[in-house]
Amino acid sequence: MSELVNNISIIEEPEETLSMNPRKFILWLFIVSIVMLFAAMTSAYLVRRAEGNWLEYEIPVVFSYSSVVLLISSLTMHWAYTSAKKDNFSSLKTAITITFALGIVFLYMQFQGWVELVKLKVFFVGNPAGSFMYIFTGLHAFHLISGLTVLVFALVASFRLRIHAKSLNQIEIAATYWHFLDILWLYLFFFLVYFH
Amino acid sequence: MATLSTHSATVAHVEEHDHHEPQSFWRTYIFSEDHKTIAKQYLITGILWSIIGISLSVMFRLQLGFPNMKLEFLRPILGGWINEAGKLDQDFYLALVTMHGTIMVFFVLTAGLSGTFSNFLIPLQVGARDMASGFLNMLSYWFFFLAGAIMFVSLFIETGPAAGGWVIYPPLSALPQAHKGSELGMTLWLVSMALFIVSQLLGGINYITTVINLRTRGMSFSKLPLTIWAFFLTAVLGLISFPVLLSAALLLIFDRSFGTSFYLSEIYIKGEALPNVGGSPILFQHLFWFLGHPEVYIVLLPALGMTSEIIATNARKPIFGYRAMIASMMGIAFLAFIVWAHHMFVTGMNPFLGSVFMFLTLIIAVPSAVKAFNYITTLWRGNIRFTPAMLFSIGLVSFFISGGLTGIILGNSALDIQLHDTYFVVAHFHLVMGAASAFGLLAGVYHWFPKMFGRMMNEKLGYIHFWLTFIGIYLVFFPMHYIGIAGFPRRYYAFTSYDFTKNIFADMNSFISLAAIFSFAAQWIFIYNFVHSMFRGKKAPQNPWKSNTLEWTAPIEPGHGNWPGEIPAVYRWPYDYSKPGAKDDFIPQNVPYSQTPESNLPHENELISLEKEIEAQNLNDQFKQPH
């Protein structure tokens, strides 16, 4: 057996170990765990929905607007990142501030969405169809707050000129997480629209 | 060029060590970011939890084995849970069973086992200075500690700890009015488990990152020790399955505390109709077992990985089928995610679906058998040294086989109708997952104790401990199969009042209880040995087991950063034992082929030319990076 193993390993050239920044790698694994959390939630939704006795209601239109807001914030985040890469500090500061503000606006609009839901008599307590709506938006909002926290650190760092073309790790991490949260929301939104 | 860069690296390192200031007591021993200290914290916490967890099982075994016995003598510990008649309270019996399961599965065999050895061995065996993030690692331990503290507190509250079984199925767990244990105890259980999941995720993310990013020069995946492969796959399993348990727990928390109906539907309780409509308790079971089944392998895989290492070292032979071992671990890890419904055959599932899950379940026998045969063939004609660690590893193989065989019986959806929730299941999983993993944990402690504490454990006490435990465990769980086949359901308080159990097997139940007490008593030998050897044990030599892996190249008691100076490079796989022609019967991983011309195989001579290339690689020393 050892013969065989060594015969195989002879083909193998010595390779450098992957030297991705460990923090970025940790972020990606963290994203995997969030994906699994929401995968469990959405599959629970589908399993439960297949059993019938499901409340049908219109998804408030404000959620479509908030999706657009979040999508724009993703664009401004990317703008911030490219500005940092070009050492363009003034546009970095503007872009990252706009991103942060749009994040807050998004959270406010999600809250408005809940108000609309209550007006439609879709409550957190009651048919799971409604409860799931609140759970999805609420859990996502919770994660978005964590994204805002990461963003605050990047914001402060950019105003102290600690983010520049040679020190991009922090903004890359913030940007990756922010884009992920954007994609996550779009997934949840289209999922809810398609299966409501 | 290569020599130049190595030289400058050494200089950089020496400079760095000059700047190292001694840290305060709190930073060194309590809020430490050093992986070795965190591993010891996990180990000692795990041992304390196992004493509590096994004590609980002895209490309910007393009740099961001797249903007429007066348990007055437990009143000083259990207080009001011993009623006026001197009997164990029936509600508390359920709490004991639940807490025993929760503590042993999560706190001992998940946190205590992979928390200890993943933390301790990953950086030392892959050749890293520490975990990828020491801070997250510290956080992981303290989340675990907090989870443990909350669970511990729940043992002492007036309504008792959670009592719905470790699987906490709703509606029992979702309705506080359903049972005493579903009140505050259940809430604390959920809070504690949520914190525990956070701890496991932080730990697992760190393990994966360290294995992928921080391997030393030359340490390719095909040269990783099987321990590291096992820890790595365990962490991947945890990363994918624990968030699902978190989802399940979150929905349960909302059902309990906010009145939602995810798991609740049209229920009458105490003559009163509840407002909940439209929920599905089966949904919880699906979510729970999507974690619950991988959890079995989260518990078992690290034990199997350490066993591979210990058996190869002490049989003085290369592990048989290194790649087959990795492939079968990957196979087990993959299959773990698509067999969860075999826990739910009797939930009214479509029989066709049941047969699909049965088929997938039975396939697990293939990689498991590959592993079992590989252990046996590694031992075959080996120059075996029966150290205590080796005995425990062989014991693990024995439990893995005898417990695994009953898994093939239980995996049949038709046979499961008779055996579901009987003592047959209890016997099966205690052997294959409980005892096997516990033996892996003990084997690991005996084997790596010299590296952890710089001292040797007493071998004689180790032998006595092994034989008493090995015999004790078989005496407990072998008879249990018969009781299960006879249809005795698990989690019943007593079997004295049912027609089908009234006059049978009472003597066997007493026997099992006596054997359980005997096995528990034997563990104190280990605890004495552990504590005593920590302070008074013989000083450990550099490489006490003549092993090949990197941890034995580090100083006997490695300091912060593990290796003074440069991290060793790796040139060969970790299983070059008894190589024909070699001077010693082992060649450590950091010995280049150019130094062993007498034992090289023809193709290995060709690898000599690649050694320069390995040496020239990036040192991958995380301490050199500013942090």
HADDOCK unambig.tbl for C-alpha pairs under 7 A between the chains (distance, minus, plus):
assign (segid A and resid 1 and name CA) (segid B and resid 320 and name CA) 6.49 0.50 0.50
assign (segid A and resid 1 and name CA) (segid B and resid 321 and name CA) 5.91 0.50 0.50
assign (segid A and resid 10 and name CA) (segid B and resid 603 and name CA) 6.99 0.50 0.50
assign (segid A and resid 14 and name CA) (segid B and resid 218 and name CA) 6.23 0.50 0.50
assign (segid A and resid 14 and name CA) (segid B and resid 614 and name CA) 6.15 0.50 0.50
assign (segid A and resid 16 and name CA) (segid B and resid 617 and name CA) 6.48 0.50 0.50
assign (segid A and resid 17 and name CA) (segid B and resid 213 and name CA) 6.29 0.50 0.50
assign (segid A and resid 17 and name CA) (segid B and resid 215 and name CA) 6.28 0.50 0.50
assign (segid A and resid 18 and name CA) (segid B and resid 212 and name CA) 6.67 0.50 0.50
assign (segid A and resid 18 and name CA) (segid B and resid 213 and name CA) 5.25 0.50 0.50
assign (segid A and resid 19 and name CA) (segid B and resid 213 and name CA) 5.60 0.50 0.50
assign (segid A and resid 20 and name CA) (segid B and resid 213 and name CA) 6.70 0.50 0.50
assign (segid A and resid 22 and name CA) (segid B and resid 132 and name CA) 6.12 0.50 0.50
assign (segid A and resid 22 and name CA) (segid B and resid 209 and name CA) 6.43 0.50 0.50
assign (segid A and resid 22 and name CA) (segid B and resid 213 and name CA) 6.75 0.50 0.50
assign (segid A and resid 25 and name CA) (segid B and resid 209 and name CA) 6.41 0.50 0.50
assign (segid A and resid 26 and name CA) (segid B and resid 205 and name CA) 6.16 0.50 0.50
assign (segid A and resid 26 and name CA) (segid B and resid 209 and name CA) 6.38 0.50 0.50
assign (segid A and resid 29 and name CA) (segid B and resid 205 and name CA) 6.02 0.50 0.50
assign (segid A and resid 33 and name CA) (segid B and resid 239 and name CA) 5.82 0.50 0.50
assign (segid A and resid 33 and name CA) (segid B and resid 240 and name CA) 6.18 0.50 0.50
assign (segid A and resid 33 and name CA) (segid B and resid 243 and name CA) 5.94 0.50 0.50
assign (segid A and resid 36 and name CA) (segid B and resid 240 and name CA) 6.06 0.50 0.50
assign (segid A and resid 36 and name CA) (segid B and resid 243 and name CA) 5.83 0.50 0.50
assign (segid A and resid 36 and name CA) (segid B and resid 244 and name CA) 6.30 0.50 0.50
assign (segid A and resid 37 and name CA) (segid B and resid 243 and name CA) 4.73 0.50 0.50
assign (segid A and resid 37 and name CA) (segid B and resid 244 and name CA) 5.34 0.50 0.50
assign (segid A and resid 37 and name CA) (segid B and resid 247 and name CA) 5.92 0.50 0.50
assign (segid A and resid 40 and name CA) (segid B and resid 244 and name CA) 5.36 0.50 0.50
assign (segid A and resid 40 and name CA) (segid B and resid 247 and name CA) 6.53 0.50 0.50
assign (segid A and resid 41 and name CA) (segid B and resid 247 and name CA) 6.35 0.50 0.50
assign (segid A and resid 44 and name CA) (segid B and resid 283 and name CA) 6.72 0.50 0.50
assign (segid A and resid 48 and name CA) (segid B and resid 280 and name CA) 6.98 0.50 0.50
assign (segid A and resid 48 and name CA) (segid B and resid 283 and name CA) 6.99 0.50 0.50
assign (segid A and resid 53 and name CA) (segid B and resid 278 and name CA) 6.25 0.50 0.50
assign (segid A and resid 124 and name CA) (segid B and resid 260 and name CA) 6.72 0.50 0.50
assign (segid A and resid 125 and name CA) (segid B and resid 259 and name CA) 5.74 0.50 0.50
assign (segid A and resid 125 and name CA) (segid B and resid 260 and name CA) 4.44 0.50 0.50
assign (segid A and resid 126 and name CA) (segid B and resid 260 and name CA) 5.96 0.50 0.50
assign (segid A and resid 126 and name CA) (segid B and resid 261 and name CA) 6.39 0.50 0.50
assign (segid A and resid 126 and name CA) (segid B and resid 276 and name CA) 6.91 0.50 0.50
assign (segid A and resid 126 and name CA) (segid B and resid 277 and name CA) 6.94 0.50 0.50
assign (segid A and resid 127 and name CA) (segid B and resid 261 and name CA) 6.75 0.50 0.50
assign (segid A and resid 127 and name CA) (segid B and resid 277 and name CA) 6.47 0.50 0.50
assign (segid A and resid 127 and name CA) (segid B and resid 278 and name CA) 5.94 0.50 0.50
assign (segid A and resid 128 and name CA) (segid B and resid 261 and name CA) 6.01 0.50 0.50
assign (segid A and resid 128 and name CA) (segid B and resid 262 and name CA) 5.67 0.50 0.50
assign (segid A and resid 128 and name CA) (segid B and resid 278 and name CA) 6.64 0.50 0.50
assign (segid A and resid 128 and name CA) (segid B and resid 279 and name CA) 6.73 0.50 0.50
assign (segid A and resid 131 and name CA) (segid B and resid 260 and name CA) 6.76 0.50 0.50
